[in-house]
């Protein structure tokens, strides 16, 4: 039987509210083999659209503000079987001018490098007639929470989300029909958040505005056909004396439950304006929501007397405490990723205090921060008897679907995969961050450049990455450079083009395209990619005087082999020209493919030629032309091998050299962020499968399984964040300083970049790899080794579920696979046997 699964509007199965012509997609399931879509008819009101595609169906009909549209879809399979389904979406404001005005407390100011005290706004309004529908649209400069009659509106954290506020701000729409009474009190709390609060490691504040501001409209439709809009204006009231005494990303939150809003002296709000003129757009990313509850696995009393709760997992989130308290009792919750000498180890948080403080009233009460989050595994609690508190925590991250799974017969690899997934979740809190705990949590572009592909196997990243890439596009420099962090949010470095971090404008949309097949999205990003490559070309030619050196990318600077173990920052940066040149060639290859997909043949030809020149330069300048580098290091072999820059014997020699370097390092990698994601591919795709498995299974430092064995529950920024002797690494020690005096450096225990090896688990162990956008065509080609006896991987693609499940018994390899309707799979067995398979479930076996 044919069935429509996952009918989505703008990549959401439900509750889509949009301001743009939405994209409609659907998956299909069938019990028949070799089923495919023959045609589908999509009807929205009087708009009818016939299509043979399951993705990229853009609704081009009429859109009116705040209107519900039903989507009806009928499909016919090649088998002639029929199926139908319905969903709906809502429109947002559709450009409707705001009646509400931006309001603030014009009299409020706060010092440099600090975050403002959260503002509390209030407004009372009456509803005199019977209502049919009521909703709020709202946004803020800062982050906001709304409450109607004491109840929280919606489930979002950190609305309106983090965007490049000078260019775009999202607004949210919440249905409040069921919340309204005759007399109503709306409370809005606006904390500094990213726009106004201290942010980035220099704690710059007032980045987008001098103080918080709120923009809000309450829309009410009455049964008698009339309607009303109540907007923010100077009749609204404001105070900084509310319950939230402090809230910010790094230091945490202070909440005083004793404050009674009814007894406060309120001021009139002031009407204000935004300094820039950003687009205020219906939310197009995923909002951050509580995704799960964590319970402590143990608690101990530290020598200092603090009670330390261990949640058993490093994650981004907030505590949720049920407390039996007495008036004015002050309870302090501190957070850390690791424990040293029985105490919370907080030095690696650098200046971040990561502390929540709660001041009680009498009796039973609950507290959970709403205007900050922390990255932690341990919570230290002071100020309450353990018997008077029940502690748990909420995991917070953007609300995307988990679509991938991977498991195999080696438990350590399974734990590694779990750590990779937690690394992803912890760093997908509205934007892709480098880490969730210390005084950083910024949108470092290089980290997501290398992790995007792994992320897209595990999660449906479509809305999350689409949102972030809008900001990448907006913040691209005039000269084509991509900022090192996006949104820039106070980062003062000029957006000069550099490799990997800058290549994120190509690597991220490409990973997302392969996973979801959204061609619109590639086309929206295309100009950004071209501009970036133009900048790379211009910089490569800078101060270069020979024909080949014109394609060696040295300037203005590169992060190079960032975080390569056993080296200093200076040494990482010094390897920039190898890394820069290889990434440049790879990006040209990808943009050539994208140009083909967009029908831009001339561009495709141009980037292929440019790539050839870069490759020639890499080989001439850096190697002897036969596969040996003049200056050898692992990343400089990994990149040309994985980016297909060498062929034939030269390729063989390069792989042999790489293998030698790994062996010389005691079977360890010495690659940084830019090489680590690809090292196993460089080996396994060139005949060194066992070497790849050996490296994956290495368990002494530096290695992935070293972290697992050392008790890591996420991926670390430095392989030796926890040293083999059990001490915590404090980062690079500056000349003339002792380790104790060091700043705490770059020692995050939750940094996903090195988790990019997740890609290899899916692509090579489970063997699943898309060969065209959205898995319309894909490959399943598991490579066996490492004494694995079974593995299983699955990905819920836009067409349906792809599954690969294999095992080895008595030297016989058997595999079961699932191919979604309308797709085709090339299955390659370990003995080289090939099968081209249309949809269905299949099983094969061979000797191995
Ligand atoms: C971040 C990294 C980032 C790097 C680049 C660090 O502080 O945490 O992940 O990519 O800086 O300089």
Boltz pocket constraint, residues with backbone or C-beta under 6 A from the ligand:
constraints:
  - pocket:
      binder: B
      contacts: [[A, 434], [A, 435], [A, 440], [A, 444], [A, 445], [A, 446], [A, 447], [A, 559], [A, 746], [A, 751]]
      max_distance: 6.0
